[in-house]
């Protein structure tokens, strides 16, 4: 199943290495998050959201019940 982050990356033609660098996280960590294999900590989620000009809620809000 495609994650919201994965969809945004595809739609905008972004590179994961660029996002990882901008967010200050390891590319492998971002890759796992993009594939939905890992849920980021709040701090990392904020960094990723800022790197792609989104909010944490728009990217992972569906995980909150």
N, CA, C, O and CB atoms as a CASP TS submission, in Angstrom:
PFRMAT TS
TARGET T0000
AUTHOR 0000-0000-0000
METHOD Language model
MODEL 1
PARENT N/A
ATOM      1  N   UNK     1       0.833  -1.181   0.000  1.00  0.00           N
ATOM      2  CA  UNK     1       0.000   0.000   0.000  1.00  0.00           C
ATOM      3  C   UNK     1       0.881   1.250   0.000  1.00  0.00           C
ATOM      4  O   UNK     1       1.834   1.340   0.774  1.00  0.00           O
ATOM      5  CB  UNK     1      -0.949  -0.005   1.213  1.00  0.00           C
ATOM      6  N   UNK     2       0.571   2.181  -0.840  1.00  0.00           N
ATOM      7  CA  UNK     2       1.359   3.402  -0.966  1.00  0.00           C
ATOM      8  C   UNK     2       1.077   4.350   0.197  1.00  0.00           C
ATOM      9  O   UNK     2      -0.082   4.591   0.537  1.00  0.00           O
ATOM     10  CB  UNK     2       1.063   4.096  -2.302  1.00  0.00           C
ATOM     11  N   UNK     3       2.132   4.885   0.805  1.00  0.00           N
ATOM     12  CA  UNK     3       1.971   5.849   1.893  1.00  0.00           C
ATOM     13  C   UNK     3       1.744   7.238   1.305  1.00  0.00           C
ATOM     14  O   UNK     3       2.050   7.483   0.139  1.00  0.00           O
ATOM     15  CB  UNK     3       3.212   5.845   2.832  1.00  0.00           C
ATOM     16  N   UNK     4       1.207   8.144   2.119  1.00  0.00           N
ATOM     17  CA  UNK     4       1.002   9.518   1.661  1.00  0.00           C
ATOM     18  C   UNK     4       2.333  10.156   1.277  1.00  0.00           C
ATOM     19  O   UNK     4       2.421  10.888   0.291  1.00  0.00           O
ATOM     20  CB  UNK     4       0.304  10.354   2.750  1.00  0.00           C
ATOM     21  N   UNK     5       3.361   9.871   2.061  1.00  0.00           N
ATOM     22  CA  UNK     5       4.675  10.430   1.770  1.00  0.00           C
ATOM     23  C   UNK     5       5.183   9.922   0.430  1.00  0.00           C
ATOM     24  O   UNK     5       5.732  10.692  -0.358  1.00  0.00           O
ATOM     25  CB  UNK     5       5.671  10.081   2.883  1.00  0.00           C
ATOM     26  N   UNK     6       5.005   8.648   0.168  1.00  0.00           N
ATOM     27  CA  UNK     6       5.431   8.062  -1.099  1.00  0.00           C
ATOM     28  C   UNK     6       4.684   8.715  -2.269  1.00  0.00           C
ATOM     29  O   UNK     6       5.280   9.001  -3.308  1.00  0.00           O
ATOM     30  CB  UNK     6       5.195   6.535  -1.093  1.00  0.00           C
ATOM     31  N   UNK     7       3.404   8.942  -2.098  1.00  0.00           N
ATOM     32  CA  UNK     7       2.588   9.575  -3.132  1.00  0.00           C
ATOM     33  C   UNK     7       3.078  11.002  -3.420  1.00  0.00           C
ATOM     34  O   UNK     7       3.192  11.401  -4.579  1.00  0.00           O
ATOM     35  CB  UNK     7       1.107   9.594  -2.705  1.00  0.00           C
ATOM     36  N   UNK     8       3.362  11.756  -2.372  1.00  0.00           N
ATOM     37  CA  UNK     8       3.847  13.135  -2.538  1.00  0.00           C
ATOM     38  C   UNK     8       5.193  13.148  -3.251  1.00  0.00           C
ATOM     39  O   UNK     8       5.427  13.985  -4.122  1.00  0.00           O
ATOM     40  CB  UNK     8       3.966  13.840  -1.167  1.00  0.00           C
ATOM     41  N   UNK     9       6.073  12.231  -2.889  1.00  0.00           N
ATOM     42  CA  UNK     9       7.389  12.153  -3.525  1.00  0.00           C
ATOM     43  C   UNK     9       7.239  11.891  -5.018  1.00  0.00           C
ATOM     44  O   UNK     9       7.900  12.533  -5.835  1.00  0.00           O
ATOM     45  CB  UNK     9       8.248  11.050  -2.873  1.00  0.00           C
ATOM     46  N   UNK    10       6.373  10.953  -5.372  1.00  0.00           N
ATOM     47  CA  UNK    10       6.149  10.634  -6.789  1.00  0.00           C
ATOM     48  C   UNK    10       5.523  11.803  -7.534  1.00  0.00           C
ATOM     49  O   UNK    10       5.982  12.169  -8.616  1.00  0.00           O
ATOM     50  CB  UNK    10       5.258   9.401  -6.923  1.00  0.00           C
ATOM     51  N   UNK    11       4.473  12.392  -6.958  1.00  0.00           N
ATOM     52  CA  UNK    11       3.758  13.494  -7.607  1.00  0.00           C
ATOM     53  C   UNK    11       4.659  14.701  -7.863  1.00  0.00           C
ATOM     54  O   UNK    11       4.547  15.360  -8.897  1.00  0.00           O
ATOM     55  CB  UNK    11       2.574  13.916  -6.755  1.00  0.00           C
ATOM     56  N   UNK    12       5.538  14.978  -6.927  1.00  0.00           N
ATOM     57  CA  UNK    12       6.386  16.172  -7.032  1.00  0.00           C
ATOM     58  C   UNK    12       7.744  15.888  -7.668  1.00  0.00           C
ATOM     59  O   UNK    12       8.534  16.806  -7.888  1.00  0.00           O
ATOM     60  CB  UNK    12       6.593  16.773  -5.662  1.00  0.00           C
ATOM     61  N   UNK    13       8.011  14.628  -7.961  1.00  0.00           N
ATOM     62  CA  UNK    13       9.280  14.270  -8.580  1.00  0.00           C
ATOM     63  C   UNK    13      10.475  14.508  -7.667  1.00  0.00           C
ATOM     64  O   UNK    13      11.557  14.865  -8.134  1.00  0.00           O
ATOM     65  CB  UNK    13       9.460  15.043  -9.852  1.00  0.00           C
ATOM     66  N   UNK    14      10.281  14.313  -6.376  1.00  0.00           N
ATOM     67  CA  UNK    14      11.359  14.534  -5.412  1.00  0.00           C
ATOM     68  C   UNK    14      12.243  13.301  -5.303  1.00  0.00           C
ATOM     69  O   UNK    14      11.820  12.188  -5.613  1.00  0.00           O
ATOM     70  CB  UNK    14      10.787  14.897  -4.036  1.00  0.00           C
ATOM     71  N   UNK    15      13.446  13.510  -4.869  1.00  0.00           N
ATOM     72  CA  UNK    15      14.396  12.420  -4.642  1.00  0.00           C
ATOM     73  C   UNK    15      14.504  12.187  -3.145  1.00  0.00           C
ATOM     74  O   UNK    15      14.593  13.136  -2.365  1.00  0.00           O
ATOM     75  CB  UNK    15      15.797  12.740  -5.263  1.00  0.00           C
ATOM     76  N   UNK    16      14.497  10.924  -2.749  1.00  0.00           N
ATOM     77  CA  UNK    16      14.580  10.602  -1.331  1.00  0.00           C
ATOM     78  C   UNK    16      15.868  11.107  -0.694  1.00  0.00           C
ATOM     79  O   UNK    16      15.853  11.550   0.454  1.00  0.00           O
ATOM     80  CB  UNK    16      14.469   9.111  -1.136  1.00  0.00           C
ATOM     81  N   UNK    17      16.974  11.050  -1.416  1.00  0.00           N
ATOM     82  CA  UNK    17      18.240  11.551  -0.863  1.00  0.00           C
ATOM     83  C   UNK    17      18.169  13.044  -0.574  1.00  0.00           C
ATOM     84  O   UNK    17      18.734  13.515   0.413  1.00  0.00           O
ATOM     85  CB  UNK    17      19.395  11.266  -1.827  1.00  0.00           C
ATOM     86  N   UNK    18      17.477  13.787  -1.430  1.00  0.00           N
ATOM     87  CA  UNK    18      17.309  15.223  -1.233  1.00  0.00           C
ATOM     88  C   UNK    18      16.499  15.483   0.036  1.00  0.00           C
ATOM     89  O   UNK    18      16.873  16.320   0.858  1.00  0.00           O
ATOM     90  CB  UNK    18      16.619  15.866  -2.460  1.00  0.00           C
ATOM     91  N   UNK    19      15.394  14.762   0.189  1.00  0.00           N
ATOM     92  CA  UNK    19      14.532  14.932   1.361  1.00  0.00           C
ATOM     93  C   UNK    19      15.285  14.539   2.631  1.00  0.00           C
ATOM     94  O   UNK    19      15.227  15.253   3.633  1.00  0.00           O
ATOM     95  CB  UNK    19      13.240  14.088   1.216  1.00  0.00           C
ATOM     96  N   UNK    20      15.981  13.420   2.594  1.00  0.00           N
ATOM     97  CA  UNK    20      16.747  12.962   3.761  1.00  0.00           C
ATOM     98  C   UNK    20      17.778  14.009   4.168  1.00  0.00           C
ATOM     99  O   UNK    20      17.924  14.314   5.352  1.00  0.00           O
ATOM    100  CB  UNK    20      17.444  11.617   3.462  1.00  0.00           C
ATOM    101  N   UNK    21      18.491  14.555   3.192  1.00  0.00           N
ATOM    102  CA  UNK    21      19.486  15.585   3.480  1.00  0.00           C
ATOM    103  C   UNK    21      18.865  16.826   4.074  1.00  0.00           C
ATOM    104  O   UNK    21      19.385  17.395   5.033  1.00  0.00           O
ATOM    105  CB  UNK    21      20.239  15.947   2.229  1.00  0.00           C
ATOM    106  N   UNK    22      17.748  17.246   3.500  1.00  0.00           N
ATOM    107  CA  UNK    22      17.059  18.440   3.980  1.00  0.00           C
ATOM    108  C   UNK    22      16.513  18.223   5.392  1.00  0.00           C
ATOM    109  O   UNK    22      16.484  19.150   6.202  1.00  0.00           O
ATOM    110  CB  UNK    22      15.921  18.821   3.023  1.00  0.00           C
ATOM    111  N   UNK    23      16.081  16.996   5.678  1.00  0.00           N
ATOM    112  CA  UNK    23      15.527  16.675   6.991  1.00  0.00           C
ATOM    113  C   UNK    23      16.613  16.311   8.004  1.00  0.00           C
ATOM    114  O   UNK    23      16.349  16.263   9.206  1.00  0.00           O
ATOM    115  CB  UNK    23      14.536  15.532   6.868  1.00  0.00           C
ATOM    116  N   UNK    24      17.832  16.055   7.525  1.00  0.00           N
ATOM    117  CA  UNK    24      18.923  15.702   8.423  1.00  0.00           C
ATOM    118  C   UNK    24      18.820  14.288   8.971  1.00  0.00           C
ATOM    119  O   UNK    24      19.207  14.026  10.110  1.00  0.00           O
ATOM    120  CB  UNK    24      18.971  16.668   9.558  1.00  0.00           C
ATOM    121  N   UNK    25      18.299  13.379   8.159  1.00  0.00           N
ATOM    122  CA  UNK    25      18.202  11.979   8.581  1.00  0.00           C
ATOM    123  C   UNK    25      18.888  11.087   7.547  1.00  0.00           C
ATOM    124  O   UNK    25      19.154  11.513   6.423  1.00  0.00           O
ATOM    125  CB  UNK    25      16.712  11.555   8.769  1.00  0.00           C
ATOM    126  N   UNK    26      19.166   9.863   7.937  1.00  0.00           N
ATOM    127  CA  UNK    26      19.833   8.916   7.037  1.00  0.00           C
ATOM    128  C   UNK    26      18.876   8.499   5.918  1.00  0.00           C
ATOM    129  O   UNK    26      17.689   8.284   6.162  1.00  0.00           O
ATOM    130  CB  UNK    26      20.331   7.666   7.823  1.00  0.00           C
ATOM    131  N   UNK    27      19.397   8.384   4.680  1.00  0.00           N
ATOM    132  CA  UNK    27      18.556   7.954   3.562  1.00  0.00           C
ATOM    133  C   UNK    27      17.872   6.607   3.803  1.00  0.00           C
ATOM    134  O   UNK    27      16.729   6.414   3.388  1.00  0.00           O
ATOM    135  CB  UNK    27      19.387   7.873   2.308  1.00  0.00           C
ATOM    136  N   UNK    28      18.552   5.681   4.464  1.00  0.00           N
ATOM    137  CA  UNK    28      17.958   4.377   4.758  1.00  0.00           C
ATOM    138  C   UNK    28      16.770   4.485   5.703  1.00  0.00           C
ATOM    139  O   UNK    28      15.785   3.758   5.568  1.00  0.00           O
ATOM    140  CB  UNK    28      19.000   3.455   5.355  1.00  0.00           C
ATOM    141  N   UNK    29      16.875   5.395   6.656  1.00  0.00           N
ATOM    142  CA  UNK    29      15.775   5.635   7.592  1.00  0.00           C
ATOM    143  C   UNK    29      14.570   6.180   6.846  1.00  0.00           C
ATOM    144  O   UNK    29      13.443   5.728   7.050  1.00  0.00           O
ATOM    145  CB  UNK    29      16.203   6.611   8.708  1.00  0.00           C
ATOM    146  N   UNK    30      14.815   7.153   5.984  1.00  0.00           N
ATOM    147  CA  UNK    30      13.722   7.729   5.201  1.00  0.00           C
ATOM    148  C   UNK    30      13.091   6.672   4.300  1.00  0.00           C
ATOM    149  O   UNK    30      11.868   6.627   4.161  1.00  0.00           O
ATOM    150  CB  UNK    30      14.227   8.914   4.358  1.00  0.00           C
ATOM    151  N   UNK    31      13.896   5.842   3.703  1.00  0.00           N
ATOM    152  CA  UNK    31      13.388   4.803   2.818  1.00  0.00           C
ATOM    153  C   UNK    31      12.408   3.884   3.544  1.00  0.00           C
ATOM    154  O   UNK    31      11.357   3.549   2.999  1.00  0.00           O
ATOM    155  CB  UNK    31      14.542   3.991   2.243  1.00  0.00           C
ATOM    156  N   UNK    32      12.739   3.475   4.755  1.00  0.00           N
ATOM    157  CA  UNK    32      11.856   2.609   5.541  1.00  0.00           C
ATOM    158  C   UNK    32      10.548   3.325   5.881  1.00  0.00           C
ATOM    159  O   UNK    32       9.477   2.719   5.865  1.00  0.00           O
ATOM    160  CB  UNK    32      12.562   2.153   6.833  1.00  0.00           C
ATOM    161  N   UNK    33      10.645   4.613   6.185  1.00  0.00           N
ATOM    162  CA  UNK    33       9.454   5.398   6.513  1.00  0.00           C
ATOM    163  C   UNK    33       8.573   5.543   5.275  1.00  0.00           C
ATOM    164  O   UNK    33       7.356   5.380   5.357  1.00  0.00           O
ATOM    165  CB  UNK    33       9.847   6.793   7.067  1.00  0.00           C
ATOM    166  N   UNK    34       9.176   5.846   4.138  1.00  0.00           N
ATOM    167  CA  UNK    34       8.431   6.007   2.889  1.00  0.00           C
ATOM    168  C   UNK    34       7.688   4.724   2.531  1.00  0.00           C
ATOM    169  O   UNK    34       6.543   4.773   2.081  1.00  0.00           O
ATOM    170  CB  UNK    34       9.377   6.406   1.745  1.00  0.00           C
ATOM    171  N   UNK    35       8.336   3.578   2.730  1.00  0.00           N
ATOM    172  CA  UNK    35       7.718   2.292   2.393  1.00  0.00           C
ATOM    173  C   UNK    35       6.706   1.832   3.436  1.00  0.00           C
ATOM    174  O   UNK    35       6.026   0.825   3.238  1.00  0.00           O
ATOM    175  CB  UNK    35       8.787   1.235   2.228  1.00  0.00           C
ATOM    176  N   UNK    36       6.603   2.558   4.543  1.00  0.00           N
ATOM    177  CA  UNK    36       5.666   2.190   5.588  1.00  0.00           C
ATOM    178  C   UNK    36       6.167   1.092   6.496  1.00  0.00           C
ATOM    179  O   UNK    36       5.392   0.504   7.251  1.00  0.00           O
ATOM    180  CB  UNK    36       4.389   1.774   4.982  1.00  0.00           C
ATOM    181  N   UNK    37       7.454   0.809   6.431  1.00  0.00           N
ATOM    182  CA  UNK    37       8.051  -0.234   7.273  1.00  0.00           C
ATOM    183  C   UNK    37       8.414   0.285   8.656  1.00  0.00           C
ATOM    184  O   UNK    37       8.683  -0.501   9.565  1.00  0.00           O
ATOM    185  CB  UNK    37       9.288  -0.804   6.603  1.00  0.00           C
ATOM    186  N   UNK    38       8.423   1.605   8.820  1.00  0.00           N
ATOM    187  CA  UNK    38       8.788   2.230  10.083  1.00  0.00           C
ATOM    188  C   UNK    38       7.950   3.496  10.262  1.00  0.00           C
ATOM    189  O   UNK    38       7.665   4.204   9.296  1.00  0.00           O
ATOM    190  CB  UNK    38      10.316   2.555  10.129  1.00  0.00           C
ATOM    191  N   UNK    39       7.564   3.769  11.492  1.00  0.00           N
ATOM    192  CA  UNK    39       6.849   5.004  11.817  1.00  0.00           C
ATOM    193  C   UNK    39       7.859   5.934  12.476  1.00  0.00           C
ATOM    194  O   UNK    39       8.529   5.545  13.433  1.00  0.00           O
ATOM    195  CB  UNK    39       5.600   4.737  12.761  1.00  0.00           C
ATOM    196  N   UNK    40       7.974   7.161  11.970  1.00  0.00           N
ATOM    197  CA  UNK    40       8.983   8.073  12.521  1.00  0.00           C
ATOM    198  C   UNK    40       8.613   8.588  13.903  1.00  0.00           C
ATOM    199  O   UNK    40       7.439   8.636  14.273  1.00  0.00           O
ATOM    200  CB  UNK    40       9.188   9.244  11.587  1.00  0.00           C
ATOM    201  N   UNK    41       9.633   8.972  14.654  1.00  0.00           N
ATOM    202  CA  UNK    41       9.385   9.673  15.913  1.00  0.00           C
ATOM    203  C   UNK    41       8.778  11.032  15.557  1.00  0.00           C
ATOM    204  O   UNK    41       8.842  11.464  14.407  1.00  0.00           O
ATOM    205  CB  UNK    41      10.714   9.833  16.769  1.00  0.00           C
ATOM    206  N   UNK    42       8.198  11.691  16.536  1.00  0.00           N
ATOM    207  CA  UNK    42       7.597  12.995  16.280  1.00  0.00           C
ATOM    208  C   UNK    42       8.626  13.972  15.732  1.00  0.00           C
ATOM    209  O   UNK    42       8.340  14.713  14.791  1.00  0.00           O
ATOM    210  CB  UNK    42       6.970  13.553  17.556  1.00  0.00           C
ATOM    211  N   UNK    43       9.823  13.979  16.314  1.00  0.00           N
ATOM    212  CA  UNK    43      10.877  14.889  15.870  1.00  0.00           C
ATOM    213  C   UNK    43      11.239  14.637  14.403  1.00  0.00           C
ATOM    214  O   UNK    43      11.379  15.588  13.633  1.00  0.00           O
ATOM    215  CB  UNK    43      12.125  14.735  16.757  1.00  0.00           C
ATOM    216  N   UNK    44      11.388  13.388  14.013  1.00  0.00           N
ATOM    217  CA  UNK    44      11.729  13.045  12.634  1.00  0.00           C
ATOM    218  C   UNK    44      10.556  13.348  11.709  1.00  0.00           C
ATOM    219  O   UNK    44      10.757  13.829  10.594  1.00  0.00           O
ATOM    220  CB  UNK    44      12.130  11.560  12.525  1.00  0.00           C
ATOM    221  N   UNK    45       9.340  13.075  12.157  1.00  0.00           N
ATOM    222  CA  UNK    45       8.153  13.361  11.343  1.00  0.00           C
ATOM    223  C   UNK    45       8.060  14.854  11.029  1.00  0.00           C
ATOM    224  O   UNK    45       7.734  15.237   9.905  1.00  0.00           O
ATOM    225  CB  UNK    45       6.873  12.891  12.069  1.00  0.00           C
ATOM    226  N   UNK    46       8.343  15.679  12.007  1.00  0.00           N
ATOM    227  CA  UNK    46       8.322  17.136  11.804  1.00  0.00           C
ATOM    228  C   UNK    46       9.372  17.537  10.776  1.00  0.00           C
ATOM    229  O   UNK    46       9.091  18.345   9.890  1.00  0.00           O
ATOM    230  CB  UNK    46       8.569  17.884  13.141  1.00  0.00           C
ATOM    231  N   UNK    47      10.568  16.987  10.880  1.00  0.00           N
ATOM    232  CA  UNK    47      11.641  17.319   9.934  1.00  0.00           C
ATOM    233  C   UNK    47      11.270  16.908   8.509  1.00  0.00           C
ATOM    234  O   UNK    47      11.501  17.660   7.561  1.00  0.00           O
ATOM    235  CB  UNK    47      12.955  16.634  10.353  1.00  0.00           C
ATOM    236  N   UNK    48      10.699  15.723   8.364  1.00  0.00           N
ATOM    237  CA  UNK    48      10.303  15.249   7.030  1.00  0.00           C
ATOM    238  C   UNK    48       9.179  16.118   6.479  1.00  0.00           C
ATOM    239  O   UNK    48       9.216  16.524   5.318  1.00  0.00           O
ATOM    240  CB  UNK    48       9.858  13.762   7.081  1.00  0.00           C
ATOM    241  N   UNK    49       8.184  16.404   7.308  1.00  0.00           N
ATOM    242  CA  UNK    49       7.059  17.228   6.869  1.00  0.00           C
ATOM    243  C   UNK    49       7.537  18.600   6.396  1.00  0.00           C
ATOM    244  O   UNK    49       7.083  19.098   5.366  1.00  0.00           O
ATOM    245  CB  UNK    49       6.038  17.387   8.003  1.00  0.00           C
ATOM    246  N   UNK    50       8.438  19.198   7.136  1.00  0.00           N
ATOM    247  CA  UNK    50       8.982  20.506   6.740  1.00  0.00           C
ATOM    248  C   UNK    50       9.765  20.405   5.432  1.00  0.00           C
ATOM    249  O   UNK    50       9.722  21.311   4.600  1.00  0.00           O
ATOM    250  CB  UNK    50       9.889  21.070   7.852  1.00  0.00           C
ATOM    251  N   UNK    51      10.472  19.303   5.261  1.00  0.00           N
ATOM    252  CA  UNK    51      11.281  19.128   4.051  1.00  0.00           C
ATOM    253  C   UNK    51      10.427  19.021   2.793  1.00  0.00           C
ATOM    254  O   UNK    51      10.883  19.360   1.701  1.00  0.00           O
ATOM    255  CB  UNK    51      12.149  17.893   4.180  1.00  0.00           C
ATOM    256  N   UNK    52       9.183  18.548   2.944  1.00  0.00           N
ATOM    257  CA  UNK    52       8.300  18.410   1.770  1.00  0.00           C
ATOM    258  C   UNK    52       7.145  19.415   1.807  1.00  0.00           C
ATOM    259  O   UNK    52       6.164  19.264   1.079  1.00  0.00           O
ATOM    260  CB  UNK    52       7.739  16.978   1.691  1.00  0.00           C
ATOM    261  N   UNK    53       7.264  20.437   2.655  1.00  0.00           N
ATOM    262  CA  UNK    53       6.245  21.490   2.785  1.00  0.00           C
ATOM    263  C   UNK    53       4.854  20.940   3.066  1.00  0.00           C
ATOM    264  O   UNK    53       3.879  21.313   2.413  1.00  0.00           O
ATOM    265  CB  UNK    53       6.205  22.325   1.525  1.00  0.00           C
ATOM    266  N   UNK    54       4.780  20.064   4.029  1.00  0.00           N
ATOM    267  CA  UNK    54       3.516  19.484   4.473  1.00  0.00           C
ATOM    268  C   UNK    54       3.463  19.567   5.993  1.00  0.00           C
ATOM    269  O   UNK    54       4.430  19.971   6.638  1.00  0.00           O
ATOM    270  CB  UNK    54       3.362  18.005   3.984  1.00  0.00           C
ATOM    271  N   UNK    55       2.323  19.181   6.554  1.00  0.00           N
ATOM    272  CA  UNK    55       2.213  19.083   8.009  1.00  0.00           C
ATOM    273  C   UNK    55       2.330  17.611   8.407  1.00  0.00           C
ATOM    274  O   UNK    55       2.116  16.710   7.596  1.00  0.00           O
ATOM    275  CB  UNK    55       0.862  19.698   8.519  1.00  0.00           C
ATOM    276  N   UNK    56       2.668  17.397   9.653  1.00  0.00           N
ATOM    277  CA  UNK    56       2.734  16.024  10.169  1.00  0.00           C
ATOM    278  C   UNK    56       1.345  15.383  10.041  1.00  0.00           C
ATOM    279  O   UNK    56       1.227  14.214   9.674  1.00  0.00           O
ATOM    280  CB  UNK    56       3.228  16.003  11.668  1.00  0.00           C
ATOM    281  N   UNK    57       0.318  16.146  10.340  1.00  0.00           N
ATOM    282  CA  UNK    57      -1.044  15.625  10.273  1.00  0.00           C
ATOM    283  C   UNK    57      -1.430  15.203   8.879  1.00  0.00           C
ATOM    284  O   UNK    57      -2.118  14.197   8.707  1.00  0.00           O
ATOM    285  CB  UNK    57      -2.017  16.648  10.772  1.00  0.00           C
ATOM    286  N   UNK    58      -0.995  15.962   7.859  1.00  0.00           N
ATOM    287  CA  UNK    58      -1.357  15.597   6.489  1.00  0.00           C
ATOM    288  C   UNK    58      -0.635  14.330   6.037  1.00  0.00           C
ATOM    289  O   UNK    58      -1.133  13.608   5.173  1.00  0.00           O
ATOM    290  CB  UNK    58      -1.038  16.746   5.535  1.00  0.00           C
ATOM    291  N   UNK    59       0.517  14.061   6.606  1.00  0.00           N
ATOM    292  CA  UNK    59       1.287  12.869   6.221  1.00  0.00           C
ATOM    293  C   UNK    59       0.928  11.637   7.040  1.00  0.00           C
ATOM    294  O   UNK    59       0.858  10.535   6.495  1.00  0.00           O
ATOM    295  CB  UNK    59       2.764  13.144   6.363  1.00  0.00           C
ATOM    296  N   UNK    60       0.697  11.807   8.346  1.00  0.00           N
ATOM    297  CA  UNK    60       0.467  10.652   9.214  1.00  0.00           C
ATOM    298  C   UNK    60      -0.791  10.772  10.061  1.00  0.00           C
ATOM    299  O   UNK    60      -0.971   9.990  10.994  1.00  0.00           O
ATOM    300  CB  UNK    60       1.647  10.453  10.112  1.00  0.00           C
ATOM    301  N   UNK    61      -1.654  11.714   9.769  1.00  0.00           N
ATOM    302  CA  UNK    61      -2.871  11.912  10.553  1.00  0.00           C
ATOM    303  C   UNK    61      -3.789  10.720  10.591  1.00  0.00           C
ATOM    304  O   UNK    61      -4.548  10.548  11.545  1.00  0.00           O
ATOM    305  CB  UNK    61      -3.614  13.061  10.025  1.00  0.00           C
ATOM    306  N   UNK    62      -3.731   9.891   9.565  1.00  0.00           N
ATOM    307  CA  UNK    62      -4.596   8.692   9.524  1.00  0.00           C
ATOM    308  C   UNK    62      -4.163   7.646  10.555  1.00  0.00           C
ATOM    309  O   UNK    62      -4.909   6.702  10.815  1.00  0.00           O
ATOM    310  CB  UNK    62      -4.576   8.067   8.114  1.00  0.00           C
ATOM    311  N   UNK    63      -2.986   7.791  11.142  1.00  0.00           N
ATOM    312  CA  UNK    63      -2.514   6.858  12.147  1.00  0.00           C
ATOM    313  C   UNK    63      -3.042   7.206  13.542  1.00  0.00           C
ATOM    314  O   UNK    63      -2.897   6.427  14.485  1.00  0.00           O
ATOM    315  CB  UNK    63      -0.999   6.832  12.155  1.00  0.00           C
ATOM    316  N   UNK    64      -3.657   8.391  13.656  1.00  0.00           N
ATOM    317  CA  UNK    64      -4.162   8.853  14.944  1.00  0.00           C
ATOM    318  C   UNK    64      -5.659   8.568  15.020  1.00  0.00           C
ATOM    319  O   UNK    64      -6.429   8.966  14.146  1.00  0.00           O
ATOM    320  CB  UNK    64      -3.873  10.373  15.148  1.00  0.00           C
ATOM    321  N   UNK    65      -6.048   7.881  16.069  1.00  0.00           N
ATOM    322  CA  UNK    65      -7.485   7.579  16.275  1.00  0.00           C
ATOM    323  C   UNK    65      -8.001   8.282  17.487  1.00  0.00           C
ATOM    324  O   UNK    65      -9.178   8.153  17.822  1.00  0.00           O
ATOM    325  CB  UNK    65      -7.726   6.073  16.415  1.00  0.00           C
TER
END
